Amino acid sequence: MDPGSNQPSYSVSDLDRKARFVVLFLIFSGVFWLLFGTLLALFASLKMHLPDWLGTAGWLTFGRVRPLHLNTMVYGWASLTGAGVSLWMLSRLLKAPIMLRGYIVLAGVVWNIALLLGSIQILAGFSRGIEWLEFPVATMVAIVLCVIIISVSVLLMLINRRVKQLYVSVWYLIAAFLWFPLLGLVSSLPIFDTPTVQAGMNWWYAHNALGLWFTPVGLAAAYYFIPKVLGRPIYSYGLSLLGFWGLALFYNWNGFHHLIGGPVPTWFVTISISASVMMVIPVVVVAVNHHMTVVGSFRAVVNSPTLRFVVFAAMSYTFVSLQGAAQALRSFNEVIHFTHFVVAHAHIGMYAFVTMMLFGACYYIIPRVTMREWHSKGLIKWHFWLTAIGIIIYAGALQGIGVFQGFAMNDPEVPFTDTVTMTIPYLVARSVSGFLMTAGHLIFAWLMFRMVYRPGEQPASPLVWNKIREEFAS
């Protein structure tokens, strides 16, 4: 007997209709925080080479604006939108409607209020001073409790599913909604007061928030949308499970390589370095699986707005993960530690991978829950190229100068001020890239707005920029 076979079956249109309000609420909430976080990012970037700009306003200093940018993008844009995308995918994959929809909307309201109050507190100077955990504990606990409500909905959907076999995307998403509440609650416990222990907790949490919360959501989306748009199965289901278990086994140790040279036991850091290098296995497995699925259909990547973003994000995941394994090595880390190289690396992970993946997911999901087609094909193109070129300039500029900055900082003959002034032209390039990405975000927000307030046609297949070809239909 199939799971849930004693319950009524649902058509795709029924599932999308039931998911509509919840998914739109979560994604549009995320878009709001995307715009707010982008504004903060521009402020922070400009202050890197214009330190006196708005310097008389304490609440707009770099030490407050930059942490708030990080937290609103992570817990606002990426988490809220990721939750909406995840619920939609699970509903489709499990052939079950989203459960507890009213409670999820209520949780989303509380989540947004918590973000607002936490933002005010950071701007007022009440930050925890822990990277990725600058929000006050009460804000973080409120967000985690909201995620737990969504996790309960996810588990109920799993129990009431209408399918026997669980596709690999379901594995990733179920794991993400079990792992993140654990990470959030443990990091909020009042037992990390000593500096050394706090540093260990900090990088245990920060690295795992990316690797065990956002990465599973991003990879689940890649495993769903690439085969879906191409109309073909994933290359190897066995490889997909190997990638999943490799991530689960190795990633949770990775964060401690950020403490190389710090006051922690050497064996502690060495284990993290070993696990970081072992992550090459699941990363290569995922890359091969995605590549072999797309082989022979590369034109679809050009034609489909969803695939352009998703494939760009998947390639970025491979790049940033292999780069992370290299950065974990002591010989490499002693050069790039405390430089702009690491900042760019983090943005490749959270933006080039996670954010671009979420953009691609939204371009597929929103027409199906609104029953309307996108307002402008041209604007979607502009959105892709502005954001893609923007993050490439950002990463290239900061990682390029980061290497030279690291060698200069390790040279006792070079004054420290020289290691700062040498980066200024590249920090200007960072701001230029920020304006490009901001323009892309504004276009995306406008397109989303028009999807809700402008009637259109019900989509029958993914939007393509050239002639729709049968082999590329979903």
Number of C-alpha atoms within 10 A of each C-alpha: 7 10 15 18 12 10 11 8 15 14 11 14 12 14 19 23 15 18 21 20 16 21 28 21 18 26 26 18 20 26 23 16 26 25 19 17 23 23 16 22 23 21 22 24 22 19 21 17 18 15 13 11 14 14 13 9 8 14 17 19 20 20 16 23 24 20 24 28 23 20 23 26 25 22 22 28 26 25 21 26 28 28 25 26 24 27 25 22 21 23 22 18 20 22 22 27 26 25 21 17 17 11 15 24 18 13 20 23 16 16 24 21 15 20 23 15 14 24 25 15 19 22 19 13 15 15 21 13 15 15 16 19 21 22 28 19 19 13 21 22 19 19 24 21 18 21 24 19 17 25 23 16 20 24 15 16 22 23 13 19 24 21 17 11 12 12 18 21 25 24 16 26 28 18 18 22 24 18 16 22 20 13 19 21 14 14 21 17 11 8 11 16 10 8 10 14 13 15 21 19 20 21 21 20 25 18 21 21 20 19 22 25 23 25 22 26 30 29 26 24 26 25 25 20 22 25 18 17 20 23 14 14 13 21 17 15 13 12 17 25 19 15 23 23 14 18 22 19 14 19 22 19 21 26 24 27 29 22 21 21 14 14 11 15 11 12 9 15 23 17 14 24 25 17 22 26 20 18 23 21 15 25 21 16 21 24 18 17 20 22 18 13 19 21 10 9 13 12 13 24 21 14 19 24 24 28 30 20 27 30 22 18 29 26 16 21 25 21 18 21 23 18 13 21 19 17 24 26 18 16 10 13 19 16 20 21 22 14 22 22 24 21 16 24 22 16 17 23 23 24 21 28 27 27 27 25 30 27 21 24 26 21 23 22 21 22 23 21 21 20 21 19 23 23 17 10 16 9 16 20 14 15 24 23 17 21 25 22 14 25 22 14 20 26 23 18 22 23 21 16 20 25 19 18 27 21 16 19 22 15 12 9 8 12 11 14 9 12 21 13 12 14 21 15 12 21 23 18 18 26 23 18 25 25 19 20 24 22 18 23 21 16 18 22 17 13 20 22 13 17 19 15 8 13 14 16 11 14 16 13 16 24 20 19 15 12 8 15 11 10 12 20 17 15
